[in-house]
Amino acid sequence: MQKRSAYAFLTDRLRLLLLFTAVALAWSPANEARALPPLGLTQVESASQSFTFGVGLSIIDGEAYISTSSGVWTVDGTGSTDFTTLVHSELGVTTGGLSRVSQVVQSLDGNLYAAGVFPDPTFGSSAALFDINAPNSQVVTWRSVEYIVGVDHNRRAIGGIGDVFAAEYLPNGMFNELGVPDGCLPGDCESSQRVTATSESGSAIGSVRIPNSLGTGVGLWNPDGSASILSLFGSPSGLIADRLDVQGLNAAVLVDGFEYHFNLGLNEVLLQRDSNGELLPENGRILVSQSDFTVLGTANSQGYYGYYPSIVPNDPNAAVSLEELFPELKSINYSQVTDVYAVENRIYMTLGGPDGLYLFGAIAPSQVPEPSCLTLGLLSCFALSYGSCIRCQS
């Protein structure tokens, strides 16, 4: 009896240990939601608006920040929303069009910043940098600025004036023109440059003058302002992002008719058709994320498509309908996918249209899911049952 009681004692302790381990694994950081914004659809704004490509989505410290033409929406881990208006002490608020708010970025000082462009009765338009936690007091104002495409980790805003010149705007109120490609004569190329998107590290893409030519192509600016050429023709057609795996940049290069050219790190990608062999939408946009997942397409009846390497196993030049990847999107009436952001093993997108503005979250389709709580629970039950059987046989 003593031997059996001792065995029973050990088996009971083993059962408790297995149960504790299952619970601990189920709630471990690998399986926990990490307080990220919800999966599925979250309606952020019900009013129908015209949303602009590239007005940014950021996921920072578990919250989504969605920049619009008039301010910044925040979506927390419970799906609750809040709106922040940036108010310039002299120029008032942004009014839409080119007067918009840039993507929110976390600076190296730990604070969150965004830039806004405001109508300016003296200079036409001017830009200002804001700390999101102090939206009623600008940090710095830059006069005579027509557009800002983003702010980097060093609180350096990237923008310019039309196609006249592209510049970096510094926290001390000064600015520097961005560099020109090698081979340009002094004063020959500066007036034909325009930035269209920037990453959080400060890299940017846009239109540049091709040296010894009257034509323009697609250029890349490094964080130090130096420029290189990505394509000798065409114009940039999308976004740029720093990769989560620190393997360089993802960058939209150009859309040439039905052909979508973009870079994922060191890999060049060319897409021409969907998984059914049909041509992709003509002259669409490329929304790269921080991972290999990319959204492309246009706001017409053909809609949007998703891509990651091997998404169509037998056709490396194909993409899959976004609504085939994420059937939940069929439940809303949207006309644009405005941005995409990758964090951990999730993909988030912003969608705008007649039904308003939505945030959509999903497990990245290229990811193999972690073991679920249900799986771990079943394994725990199996282990407990197995322990009981051993005890019965003893």
Sequence and secondary structure as in RCSB ss.txt:
>XXXX:A:sequence
MQKRSAYAFLTDRLRLLLLFTAVALAWSPANEARALPPLGLTQVESASQSFTFGVGLSIIDGEAYISTSSGVWTV
DGTGSTDFTTLVHSELGVTTGGLSRVSQVVQSLDGNLYAAGVFPDPTFGSSAALFDINAPNSQVVTWRSVEYIVG
VDHNRRAIGGIGDVFAAEYLPNGMFNELGVPDGCLPGDCESSQRVTATSESGSAIGSVRIPNSLGTGVGLWNPDG
SASILSLFGSPSGLIADRLDVQGLNAAVLVDGFEYHFNLGLNEVLLQRDSNGELLPENGRILVSQSDFTVLGTAN
SQGYYGYYPSIVPNDPNAAVSLEELFPELKSINYSQVTDVYAVENRIYMTLGGPDGLYLFGAIAPSQVPEPSCLT
LGLLSCFALSYGSCIRCQS
>XXXX:A:secstr
 HHHHHHHHHHHHHHHHHHHHHHHHHTSTTTS TT   SEEEEEE S     TT  EEEETTEEEEE SS EEEE
 TTS EEEE  EETTTEE  BTTB B   EE TTS EEEEEEEEETTTEEEEEEEETTSTTSEEEEESS  EEEE
E TTS EEEEETTTEEEEE TTS EEE    TT  TTTSGGG EEEEE TTS EEEEEE TTSS EEEEEE TTS
 EEEEESSS   B EEE TTSS EEEEEEEETTEEEEEETTEEEEE EETTS B  TT EEEE SSS EEEE SS
TT EEEE TTSSTT TTEEEEHHHH GGGGGS   EEEEEEEETTEEEEEEEETTEEEEEEEE TTS     HHH
HHHHHHHHHHHHHHHHHH 
